Amino acid sequence: MSNLLFFAAWPMLAACYLLYILKDYDRFTLGSEKTTLSSASV
């Protein structure tokens, strides 16, 4: 364990991955009003 920053990077990478995966379920930010591919086909 010579470099603890390497171990601190794994939770951050996981958080970025989850934000990318869950972006279609976003309802609270300013960009949520734009149409997505799933809502455009309805």
Summary of the structure (lengths in Angstrom):
residues: 42
radius of gyration: 16.1
end to end distance: 52.4
largest distance: 53.6
contacts: 58
relative contact order: 0.09
helix: 71%
strand: 0%
